[in-house]
Each structure stands twice: as C-alpha cells, then as structure tokens.
Amino acid sequence: MKYTTLPGTDVKISQICLGTMTFGQQNSEADGHSQIDLALGKGINFIDTAEMYAVPAREKTYGSTEEIIGSWLKKSGKRSEVVLATKIAGPNRGLPYIREDLQFNDATIRLSVEKSLQRLQTDHIDLYQLHWPERNVNFFGQRGFKVKDESWEDNIQKVLETLQDLISEGKIKHFGLSNETPWGLMRFLEESRRQDLPKIVTTQNPYSLLNRSFEVGLAEVCHRENVGLLAYSPLAFGVLSGKFLTGEAHPSARINLFPNFSRYNSENTRKASVLYNEIAKANGLTLTEMSLAFIRQQQFVASTIIGATTLEQLEENINTVNIVLSDEILLEIEKVQSLIPDPAP
C-alpha cells in the first residue's frame, strides 16, 4: 500500500480508502466485516461512511453502514489502526427520518455527531464531512448551476464554530466537505482564515474517467489551498470495471438495481468506456486498473474511495495501487476526454 497524509495534518492515510455504502443493503454485516478485514490486511487504514448509508437512502437501512463498521470495531479492537471518516446529511434530499431539521446548525450537527459515535461505537471521528451543501447547487448528476429562489442564509461561520467546539471536545479531529463547488470551498476557506477557525482538509467529490468536471475550478482551489480530493465513484458505479462491455445483463449490478444513478448509463458513457477499454487492452491493463491508476496519479487526489460487493472485486481494486500510467497512455486518455468530455456529470 502507498500512503500520504490528510493535507495540513500528520494523519497518515492510505491512498486507497475503503468505501462502505453497500454495507447494510447489498452487503450483510458478515460481508462488511470480511471486506474490512481484507482491506486492513492489504494495508488500507482509511474507511469512509456516512450517517445516511446504506445506499440508496431508505428509512429501513439508514445508519446500518455505521452500525456494521461499529460492530467490527468493537469485535476487532482495532480502532487505533483506522482513520475513520463519516458525513452528516443535509437538506434538499427528502430524508425526514434522519432528522426533523436537516439544516446545518449547532443542534443538528451535534445530534448527528452523537448518533454516529454511538453507531460506530467509538469516542471520536477522525474526519467529519458535510455530505452536501445546504444551498441549491449543481451536484448529483446536475451539470450546470441554475438560479433558484432559496431561503438559505450564509451560516458558514456558525458551522465552523460548532466544528471547532467539537474538535476542542475531542469528538472529531478534522473536517471536510463533500459534493462541494469552487464557491463553497472558497467560502469555507475564507471564513476559517478570517475568524481563525478550523480549516477544511478534504472535499469528497465524484471523479473518474467518465466525470472529470472536478478539474474545472475545484482542482485549482485544492492545489493552491492544500485541500485534498477524496475521489468517489472512481469506477463510475461499476461502468469502468468493464463488465458491461461483454454484453451480459448483470441484473444485480448497482447501476441496474438503482436506476436513479442513470447518469452512468448513457450512450456517451458506453462509447467512452469502449474507447478507454481499447487503450487499456493495448497496454496490457484492465479497464479497472487503468481507471483507478489514472485517479491516483492526479496531484490533487489525497485518496481514492473504492467500494465493492465481493471480496474478489475489492482485492482487484486494491491491487491497482502500484500501477503507474506512462505519459503515452495519459496522452491517449486525453484524446478520448477531448472527444467525449465528461459524459457522466
């Protein structure tokens, strides 16, 4: 395994992070424990989850992923070996069963932290993230920003003050954002500097060969402000595993089980996947290997979040950590990006 640190800290993290959103939906508790055991055995020390998981969000499975991780932590006694990240759900997604008030304020953040600590069976969270903005922004498959009437008022200073208190109390160690925009990222950075409040260390956003929109705006912010990207959906919901290029149906695949993720299932994503697969094959790589290696080689990426439903998939993904793409391969990738730019926003 290869390691780096959470930007601006001395916290060592593996360059591959174990994503867990399938725990409690597609994967049982036993499956989840086996995945964590395999990941740690391969050198991964970084695990990411969220209070709303498993995915897709449902009242029946809300919190189940954190509970599965928590039962593993209790059983294994290995809390000190893990850098643990989780997220607080926000408004605009219709999740009243999580909290009556889904806005970010002192009471809601504290309530969510306490509930996550209970489910995870730990006394602290290493990286606490705001899962998506309170504002109306373009995320989750919406390419362009659209102006809408909204009641949101800038409360970023108050959010940072609450996070500072939680850090002082030892309940969280560091904090990050998720599904953020350049404006949102800079507002948090501006407010932390102006008020001497905790600084963002990471943002967790989608990034893959089929969605490189992060490179427009956010990559420069991360580079210049020393904020790391935690890249999620690096295989575009399994499309970049190559399994859909065989003509088989794969009815149990996530992209088929959850049609709300249709942005990964378009004509352009299929065309681009075929072209990327041809590059990989010509260079003795699988599409999975090339896709994950590409993400890991970007300087603004702190860690790549990988998830799997089987141990075989997980092991294949982890084993890509030592693959380095040549300049020639990267040039061929750029040709496809120019031809079919970001087919899955």
KAKAGI-V96941 format. One record per backbone hydrogen bond with DSSP energy under -0.5 kcal/mol. NH is the residue of the N-H (numbers start at 1). CO is the residue of the C=O. Records with the same first field share a line. If there is no record, write none. Layout:
NH: CO  CO
This chain:
4: 13
6: 11
9: 6
12: 10
13: 4
15: 2
17: 304
18: 46
19: 17  306
20: 48
23: 20
24: 27
25: 22
26: 22
27: 22
32: 28
33: 29
34: 30
35: 31
36: 32
37: 33
38: 34
39: 35
40: 36
41: 37
42: 38  39
43: 40
44: 39
47: 83
48: 18
49: 85
51: 87
53: 50
55: 21
62: 58
63: 51  53
64: 61
65: 53
67: 63
68: 64
69: 65
70: 66
71: 67
72: 68
73: 69
74: 70
75: 71
76: 72
77: 73
81: 78
82: 79
83: 45
84: 82
85: 47  83
86: 127
88: 129
98: 95
99: 95
102: 100
105: 103
109: 105
110: 106
111: 107
112: 108
113: 109
114: 110
115: 111
116: 112
117: 113
118: 114
119: 115
120: 116
121: 117
122: 117
125: 171
126: 84
127: 84
128: 174
129: 86  127
130: 176
131: 88  129
137: 135
139: 137
141: 345
142: 139
143: 141
159: 155
160: 156
161: 157
162: 158
163: 159
164: 160
165: 161
166: 162
167: 163
168: 164
169: 165
170: 167
171: 166
172: 166
173: 125
174: 126
176: 128
177: 202
178: 130
179: 204
185: 181
186: 182
187: 183
188: 184
189: 185
190: 186
191: 187
192: 188
193: 189
194: 190
195: 191
196: 192  193
197: 192
201: 175
202: 175
203: 228
204: 177
205: 203  230
207: 232
208: 211
209: 234
211: 208
215: 212
216: 213
217: 215
218: 216
219: 214
221: 217
222: 218
223: 219
224: 220
225: 221
226: 222
227: 222
228: 201
229: 300
230: 203  228
231: 229  303
232: 205  230
234: 305
236: 233
239: 236
240: 235
241: 238
242: 239
243: 238
245: 242
246: 243
253: 250
256: 253
257: 253
258: 254
259: 257
261: 258
262: 259
264: 261
265: 262
270: 266
271: 267
272: 268
273: 269
274: 270
275: 271
276: 272
277: 273
278: 274
279: 275
280: 276
281: 277
282: 278
283: 279  280
284: 281
285: 280
290: 286
291: 287
292: 288
293: 289
294: 290
295: 291
296: 292
297: 293
298: 295
301: 298
302: 229  300
303: 229
304: 15
305: 231  303
306: 17  304
314: 310
315: 311
316: 312
317: 313
318: 314
319: 315
320: 317
321: 318
322: 319
323: 320
330: 326
331: 327
332: 328
333: 329
334: 330
335: 331
336: 332
337: 333
338: 334
339: 335
340: 336
343: 340
344: 210
